[in-house]
């Protein structure tokens, strides 16, 4: 059977529902207004490391035509997920430990961690030099009209 999206597979429906609940929690925290959310597409990223890190990183990009993007990490020792907030005026972050504004920051994801962020936030992934990095990535879109 052909699936439009990895999380459409029946055995992954429970994971899809967990992701949607986390996205709704995130949307509420960000005071986003919408009728409902759905996973518009999802896919597996697999990167096998090599000593040079050749062809294992992901360049900076955004996810158009959706509200949120995210990943769940399936492996240990994941390379950093990097965010570039300086390119997007609405996404400056604040470090409460140093009282500084952050223009760029990185997260080293842990196994089974789900990270959800605004789809228009530029992000990249560092190269993998050893081991294998696997993640299920997804886009989340709104159903119906956005509420102001």
C-alpha positions as CSV (number, residue, x, y, z in Angstrom):
1,X,0.0,0.0,0.0
2,X,1.3,3.5,-0.9
3,X,1.3,6.0,2.0
4,X,1.3,9.8,1.5
5,X,3.1,10.2,4.8
6,X,5.1,7.9,7.0
7,X,2.9,8.7,10.0
8,X,-0.1,7.5,8.0
9,X,1.0,3.9,8.5
10,X,-1.4,2.2,10.9
11,X,1.3,1.0,13.2
12,X,2.5,4.6,13.6
13,X,-0.9,6.2,14.4
14,X,-0.3,6.2,18.2
15,X,2.9,8.1,17.6
16,X,1.1,10.5,15.3
17,X,-1.5,11.2,18.0
18,X,1.2,11.9,20.6
19,X,2.9,14.3,18.2
20,X,-0.5,16.1,17.5
21,X,-1.1,16.4,21.3
22,X,2.4,17.9,21.8
23,X,1.8,20.3,18.8
24,X,-1.5,21.4,20.3
25,X,0.2,22.1,23.7
26,X,2.9,24.1,21.8
27,X,0.2,26.0,19.9
28,X,-1.6,26.9,23.1
29,X,1.7,28.1,24.7
30,X,2.4,30.2,21.6
31,X,-1.2,31.5,21.7
32,X,-1.9,30.3,18.2
33,X,-5.5,30.2,17.1
34,X,-6.8,27.5,14.8
35,X,-9.7,25.0,14.5
36,X,-7.6,21.9,14.6
37,X,-4.2,20.5,13.5
38,X,-3.1,17.6,11.3
39,X,0.2,16.0,10.2
40,X,0.4,17.2,6.6
41,X,3.4,15.1,5.8
42,X,6.2,13.1,7.5
43,X,9.3,11.2,6.5
44,X,12.3,9.3,7.8
45,X,15.7,10.9,7.8
46,X,18.6,8.5,8.0
47,X,22.2,9.7,8.0
48,X,25.2,7.3,8.2
49,X,28.3,9.0,9.6
50,X,31.7,8.9,8.0
51,X,35.0,10.4,9.1
52,X,34.6,13.4,6.8
53,X,30.9,14.0,7.6
54,X,30.4,13.9,3.8
55,X,26.8,14.3,2.7
56,X,25.4,13.9,6.2
57,X,24.3,17.4,7.3
58,X,21.2,19.2,6.3
59,X,21.6,22.8,5.0
60,X,19.6,25.7,6.4
61,X,15.9,25.7,5.3
62,X,12.3,26.4,6.3
63,X,9.1,24.4,5.9
64,X,6.6,26.5,3.8
65,X,2.8,25.9,3.7
66,X,2.5,24.6,7.3
67,X,2.2,26.0,10.8
68,X,4.8,23.9,12.6
69,X,7.6,21.5,11.9
70,X,9.3,19.0,14.1
71,X,11.2,15.7,14.6
72,X,11.3,12.7,16.9
73,X,14.8,11.2,17.3
74,X,15.2,7.5,17.1
75,X,18.9,7.2,17.9
76,X,21.4,8.1,20.5
77,X,24.3,10.6,19.8
78,X,22.3,12.8,17.4
79,X,24.0,15.7,15.7
80,X,22.9,19.2,16.7
81,X,19.7,20.8,15.4
82,X,20.6,24.5,14.8
83,X,18.1,27.4,14.7
84,X,18.8,30.8,13.1
85,X,16.5,33.3,14.8
86,X,18.4,36.4,13.5
87,X,16.8,35.9,10.1
88,X,13.2,36.0,11.4
89,X,12.2,39.0,13.4
90,X,9.4,37.3,15.3
91,X,11.5,34.5,16.7
92,X,14.1,36.1,19.0
93,X,14.7,34.1,22.1
94,X,15.8,35.0,25.5
95,X,18.3,33.1,27.7
96,X,17.0,33.5,31.3
97,X,20.4,32.5,32.7
98,X,22.4,35.3,31.1
99,X,19.6,37.8,30.4
100,X,20.8,37.9,26.7
101,X,18.8,37.7,23.5
102,X,19.7,34.7,21.4
103,X,20.1,35.0,17.6
104,X,21.2,31.4,17.0
105,X,21.0,28.4,19.2
106,X,21.5,24.6,19.0
107,X,19.9,21.6,20.5
108,X,21.5,18.2,20.8
109,X,18.4,16.0,20.6
110,X,18.1,12.9,22.9
111,X,16.7,9.6,21.8
112,X,12.8,9.7,21.6
113,X,12.8,13.5,22.2
114,X,10.1,15.4,20.2
115,X,11.1,18.9,19.1
116,X,8.4,21.2,17.5
117,X,9.1,24.7,16.3
118,X,7.6,27.3,13.9
119,X,7.8,26.1,10.3
120,X,9.3,29.4,9.1
121,X,12.2,29.3,11.6
122,X,15.4,28.6,9.6
123,X,17.1,25.5,10.8
124,X,19.9,23.1,9.9
125,X,21.5,19.8,11.1
126,X,25.2,19.3,11.8
127,X,27.1,16.7,9.9
128,X,27.3,13.1,11.3
129,X,30.8,11.9,11.7
130,X,30.2,8.5,13.3
131,X,27.3,6.2,13.9
132,X,23.8,6.5,12.4
133,X,21.3,9.3,13.0
134,X,17.6,8.5,12.4
135,X,14.6,10.7,13.0
136,X,11.0,11.0,11.9
137,X,10.4,14.5,10.7
138,X,7.0,16.0,10.2
139,X,5.0,19.2,9.2
140,X,1.9,20.2,11.0
141,X,-0.8,22.3,9.3
142,X,-4.0,23.8,10.5
143,X,-7.5,22.6,9.6
144,X,-9.9,25.3,8.8
145,X,-9.3,29.0,9.1
146,X,-6.9,30.7,11.5
147,X,-8.5,32.7,14.2
148,X,-7.3,36.2,15.0
